[in-house]
Amino acid sequence: DARVTQTPRHKVTEMGQEVTMRCQPILGHNTVFWYRQTMMQGLELLAYFRNRAPLDDSGMPKDRFSAEMPDATLATLKIQPSEPRDSAVYFCASGLVPILAGGLSSTDTQYFGPGTRLTVL
Amino acid sequence: GQQVMQIPQYQHVQEGEDFTTYCNSSTTLSNIQWYKQRPGGHPVFLIQLVKSGEVKKQKRLTFQFGEAKKNSSLHITATQTTDVGTYFCAGPKLTGSARQLTFGSGTQLTVLP
């Protein structure tokens, strides 16, 4: 049963500290998404990778957030320095979309990991 | 830009009552997906609708895609406590070469025993 895994599941840190969250997408999937979920904002897309290349990170605060895919089995989301307002649940999701995107597709389904619950004090 | 609106935001029902959540998009969608997130859990894919006017059923859940492919609904018959959670609809958005999902704000369902 293939699943997206995320580590750590919980992280409590102090303001100003660096936080790194990791995600292992489902083997064979070519897209990875990072979302942030809060009560106030709901699910917000932070970054999107296809075939390890960043395609859209417009939802991510550039000054403190960075997302990378060093290889096909690992995606990272880093916050430096962290702030209390970054407290949220961060989800990674993976999927398989056609290389030539556009038109009708039945392959937009995303599979979410369990999330990392981040608390910044 | 594309927006996906969902109503209601919250719904409390007595166990055994029916429940419906509605999703409306500002643009025509090539498909629409529904996800369920249990309290403390992560969104889990339920179903995808592709065709205009499509209706799909999963046990007590009925999903509909509007004729204009701009709206959708999820109806649960005779709710059970296991139905508790937040239901999200999501539609694909094509931005340049990036294909991503736009999620609705979700409907949080509470089922009272």
Interface residues (C-beta under 8 A of the other chain):
Chain A: T31 F33 G42 L43 L45 Y48 R50 L55 D56 F91 A93 V97 A101 G102 G103 L104 S105 S106 D108 T109 Q110 Y111 F112 G113 P114 G115
Chain B: S30 N31 Q33 Y35 G41 H42 P43 V44 F45 Q48 V50 F88 A90 P92 L94 T95 G96 S97 A98 R99 Q100 L101 F103 S105 G106
